[in-house]
């Protein structure tokens, strides 16, 4: 089982990637491809999909890659969709009561 050491976003000149460091070896995820397939997901949800992809790939004796991360994302629904009514209610309540984050 891989041990996750760190998730690092590395913006390379031509292809932004997320580098997943494990004890075995660094693994790259294509950030552009991931962004297209994760529009409604939060950063924390994407991070958990990456971690799930590492374990899922390891169980199949594969190395985690962009497609496995995207598969893990598609196995779930983003909270922005699942909790849209509650989020909308909180936004309505906060309007005029709180300072908007920019």
N, C-alpha and C positions, 0 to 999 in steps of 0.2 A: 504494500500500500504506500503510495507516495506521501511524503510529508511536505506540506506547503510551507515555504519559507517566506515568500513575499510576492505581492503583485505590484508590478511597476509599469507605469505608462511611459513608453519611450516614443517620443515624436521624432521620427527619422525624417530626413529631408523630403523624400518622395512618398513614403508609405508609413503612415502612423500605425504602430502596433502596440499591443499590450504584451509585455514579457511576463511569463509566469515562471517564477523560479521555484524549483523543487530540489530535493536532494539529488535527484538523478541528473537533470539537465534543464536549461532554460527552454521554454516553449513559446512560440510567437503566435499571436492572434491578430488577424488583420482588422484593425480598428474601423476602417471604412466599411467593410463588409458587415462587421458586427453592428455598426451604427444603423445601417439600412434595415437590419432585422430586429432591432431592439428599441424602436422609437418610443414606445410607451413605458419602457422599463426604467426604473431608477438605477442609479449607480450601484447601490447595495444589492439590488436584484441581479444586475449583470455580474457583480462580483461573485455572488452565490452560484450563478450558472457556470462561471468559470471553474469554481471549486468543484461543483458537481461533475463537470466535464472531465476534470482530472481523475476523479475517482471512477467515473463511468468508463473512461478510456483504459484505465489501469485494470479494471475488472475484465476487460476484453483483450488485454495485452497489447493495447495500442498506445500511441502518444497523443495527448490532447491536442486538438487543432481547432481552427475557426469553425468548421462544420459541426464538430461535436459540441462546442459551446452553443451554437445556434440551435442544435437539436435539443439541448437542455433547456434553453429559453422557451422553445415551443411546447415543452412538456408542462408548462405552467401558464398562468395568466398574470399580467402585471397588476399590482394593487391599484394603479390608476384606473383600470377597467373594473376590477372586482369591487372596489370600494368607491366607485365614482359618485354615488349619491351622497355618501358621508363626506367625501372630499368637497363636493359642491356645497353641502350644508355648512361645512367649516369655512369655506371661502366666503359664503354669504354672511355668516356671522362675523367674520374678521373684517369685512369691508366697512370702513369708517371707524373701526375700533382698534386697528393695528396698523403699523407702518409696513408698507409693502416692501418686500425684499427685491433688490434690483440686481 
